[in-house]
Amino acid sequence: MIDLRSDTVTRPGAGMREAMAAAEVGDDVMGEDPTVNRLQDRAAALLGKERALFVPSGTMANLLAFVAQTRPGESILLHQDAHPFHYEGGNVAVVGGLLTRLLPGAQGRISAETLAGSVIRSNDHHLSNTTVVALENTTNRGGGAFYTEAAFAAIAGVAHEQGLRVHCDGARLFNAVTATGTPPDQYARHCDTVSFCLSKGLGAPVGSILAGDEATLEEAHRYRKMLGGGMRQAGILAAAGLYALEHQVPDLAEDHRRAAWFRQTLATQGLTFPLPSPTNIVYVEVAEAPKAVVALAQAGVKVFATGPKRLRVVFHRDISDADTEAAVEIFSRTLLS
Ligand SMILES: Cc1ncc(COP(=O)(O)O)c(C=O)c1O
């Protein structure tokens, strides 16, 4: 079975498992896990931030960023396709007491112009002030699109001028880094908080990072404990994250190459692609997505339907060139003949 549902399905390889087995550990709730501390220091340095926190998931990283930088009753600005709006269980409403205001924009990206017209900062007690804007880089529902650093600078310029904090949901930040050549700290310098996932294309089994300034991260740390995200000998997991950062970042380019080849080959055969696919996520348009999912699974490829006519295909480190060729052949046979 060729599993193209998500880059979260990657399994740790032998080198990563060895690093996990050998990890020096302690109680991280007491701040005494040397491997977690090393990962957090490494992540903070990579992002040019004062402090970073190891958290169980990208969902928790986003939630902590929001609750640490808002008060209940305020609003956060998100793209209408943003992951926290669609796929994080309404947590910002339940836990943060926050409203979400949604912005339009192609491929999951917002612009400085749409942001400028959507900010509410007022002393009028009728209103819910907007206090945070989040940028997804790369975009999940937007087809793996990336922001340029110039776009980050323009959006952050407007946001900061109006007193907003900027959060980057960088679940796939290293895919954007790979595609653009922009180093992670160059993106991060425009943002107050930045998250990235170790458990997606980077190939670790568990974990994400949230980084930012000391005061915001202290607040995030308090919420991490409150929400049950304080882990004990988490160095076993942090070792996988360190291994991923040290050894597996360059492999993301291979995922992008395979996604591009998959798309290009099937496009020439007549398959329809509703969005550009600049990184590792490819959307395919079909007549009936639920039926296509079943037919493809029967033929040996797993994908997700993300709409009545839309399939999502995600390339990751457990997919080889041979798997990609086989997937093209199965898509062609199942959907085009
Ligand atoms: C853009 C984006 N943000 C956040 C998340 C949440 O990550 P997790 O599944 O680790 O909670 C995902 C997961 O797919 C994502 O694609």
The ligand as a Gaussian input file, in Angstrom:
#p B3LYP/6-31G(d) Opt

LIG

0 1
 C       -0.837000      23.782000       8.616000
 C       -1.011000      22.900000       9.802000
 N       -0.998000      23.432000      11.025000
 C       -1.119000      22.667000      12.128000
 C       -1.274000      21.305000      12.042000
 C       -1.479000      20.519000      13.293000
 O       -0.486000      19.602000      13.563000
 P       -0.762000      18.302000      14.485000
 O       -1.422000      17.304000      13.607000
 O        0.599000      17.920000      14.948000
 O       -1.646000      18.739000      15.612000
 C       -1.289000      20.701000      10.777000
 C       -1.447000      19.240000      10.660000
 O       -1.628000      18.691000       9.600000
 C       -1.161000      21.520000       9.631000
 O       -1.195000      20.999000       8.390000

